[in-house]
Amino acid sequence: MKIIITGGSGFLGRHLCRALSNEGHQIKNIDLVENPEFPTVIADVRDRELMFNEIKNVDLIFHLASLIEAGESVKKPFKFVDYNINGTLSVLEAMRINQIKNFIFSSSAAIYGEPLRVPITEDDRTLPINPYGMTKLAMEGLLSSYVNSFGFTGVALRYFNLYGPEEHHQPETHAIPRFIDQISNDKEVTVWGDGTHKRDFVYISDIVDAHLKAIELTQKQPSQYHYMNLSTQQPTMVIEVIKLLEQLIGKQAKIKNFPERPGDPKVLTADANKAKEVLG
């Protein structure tokens, strides 16, 4: 297949580009920074004219380009709405005009907000508690509207705490790479609350596999909107992660506890049965 990836220079994007290439797909990356391993068009997805010219003559789009830091979204909601929602609309419109129908994208557990129950199922309440989660829910809404209005085939993959090698966020906000850095370099290990919060940490290669299987789904069940959780169904306490890293690194963590963050659920995990059934 000929495939375009937006955001293919990011953490997930780099892993996905390699996996698609290994499967024999032809890929083009659109990102604000270069992926040195693959052809990259340096472009902003909000640039409608540029997207119209670049998003053509392919079979499928993976849309990974978005701003991802929930805390930052609270401080800069205009920026998140502009980049995530307008950027997604720009890509979808280029696809519509150039008659490309298959769209797979990174959604998020953040669309659920404070869960009424765990594990969360796909049709539970969606009530985001930060602008980031709201933009992801809006992106899903845009996609489902294009499926219904223009016969697109859409897949929204809602994943939880993604982790693995090559996380290089500036600054690093994800828990596991931050803990590794802090423990390795004898820094204070910042923990919100008492460390008993449970999170569903999902490894990068499992998420990549799900993206590859989503390609098959677009071929088997076209002209539909598919949405599903990607989860291990095995939440782990933050303090357990720190203890495991202490063993692996061979150093003791200098833990500093801070007050719990508002809107930070005690347990966040999802039911993954739909992904097992639909994607295998």
Secondary structure as the mmCIF struct_conf table of DSSP 4:
data_model
#
loop_
_struct_conf.conf_type_id
_struct_conf.id
_struct_conf.beg_label_comp_id
_struct_conf.beg_label_asym_id
_struct_conf.beg_label_seq_id
_struct_conf.end_label_comp_id
_struct_conf.end_label_asym_id
_struct_conf.end_label_seq_id
STRN STRN1 LYS A 2 THR A 6
TURN_TY1_P TURN_TY1_P1 GLY A 7 SER A 9
BEND BEND1 GLY A 10 GLY A 10
HELX_RH_AL_P HELX_RH_AL_P1 PHE A 11 ASN A 22
TURN_TY1_P TURN_TY1_P2 GLU A 23 GLY A 24
STRN STRN2 GLN A 26 ASP A 31
BEND BEND2 LEU A 32 VAL A 33
TURN_TY1_P TURN_TY1_P3 PRO A 36 GLU A 37
BEND BEND3 PHE A 38 PHE A 38
STRN STRN3 THR A 40 ILE A 42
TURN_TY1_P TURN_TY1_P4 VAL A 45 ARG A 46
HELX_RH_AL_P HELX_RH_AL_P2 ARG A 48 GLU A 54
BEND BEND4 ILE A 55 ILE A 55
BEND BEND5 ASN A 57 ASN A 57
BEND BEND6 ASP A 59 ASP A 59
STRN STRN4 LEU A 60 HIS A 63
HELX_RH_AL_P HELX_RH_AL_P3 ALA A 70 LYS A 75
HELX_RH_AL_P HELX_RH_AL_P4 PRO A 77 PHE A 80
HELX_RH_PI_P HELX_RH_PI_P1 VAL A 81 ASN A 86
HELX_RH_AL_P HELX_RH_AL_P5 GLY A 87 ILE A 97
TURN_TY1_P TURN_TY1_P5 ASN A 98 GLN A 99
STRN STRN5 ASN A 102 SER A 108
HELX_RH_3T_P HELX_RH_3T_P1 ALA A 109 ILE A 111
BEND BEND7 TYR A 112 TYR A 112
STRN STRN6 GLY A 113 GLY A 113
BEND BEND8 GLU A 114 GLU A 114
BEND BEND9 LEU A 116 PRO A 119
STRN STRN7 ILE A 120 ILE A 120
HELX_LH_PP_P HELX_LH_PP_P1 THR A 121 THR A 121
TURN_TY1_P TURN_TY1_P6 GLU A 122 ASP A 123
BEND BEND10 ASP A 124 ASP A 124
STRN STRN8 LEU A 127 LEU A 127
BEND BEND11 ILE A 129 ASN A 130
HELX_RH_AL_P HELX_RH_AL_P6 PRO A 131 PHE A 150
STRN STRN9 THR A 153 TYR A 159
STRN STRN10 ASN A 161 TYR A 163
TURN_TY1_P TURN_TY1_P7 PRO A 165 GLU A 166
BEND BEND12 GLN A 170 PRO A 171
BEND BEND13 HIS A 174 HIS A 174
HELX_RH_AL_P HELX_RH_AL_P7 ALA A 175 SER A 184
TURN_TY1_P TURN_TY1_P8 ASN A 185 ASP A 186
STRN STRN11 GLU A 188 TRP A 192
TURN_TY1_P TURN_TY1_P9 GLY A 193 ASP A 194
BEND BEND14 GLY A 195 GLY A 195
STRN STRN12 LYS A 198 ARG A 199
STRN STRN13 PHE A 201 TYR A 203
HELX_RH_AL_P HELX_RH_AL_P8 ILE A 204 LYS A 220
BEND BEND15 GLN A 221 GLN A 221
BEND BEND16 SER A 223 SER A 223
STRN STRN14 TYR A 225 LEU A 230
BEND BEND17 GLN A 233 GLN A 233
STRN STRN15 THR A 236 MET A 237
HELX_RH_AL_P HELX_RH_AL_P9 VAL A 238 ILE A 249
TURN_TY1_P TURN_TY1_P10 GLY A 250 GLY A 250
BEND BEND18 LYS A 251 LYS A 251
STRN STRN16 LYS A 254 PHE A 258
HELX_LH_PP_P HELX_LH_PP_P2 PRO A 259 ARG A 261
TURN_TY1_P TURN_TY1_P11 PRO A 262 GLY A 263
BEND BEND19 LYS A 266 LYS A 266
STRN STRN17 VAL A 267 LEU A 268
STRN STRN18 ALA A 270 ALA A 270
HELX_RH_AL_P HELX_RH_AL_P10 ASN A 273 LEU A 279
#
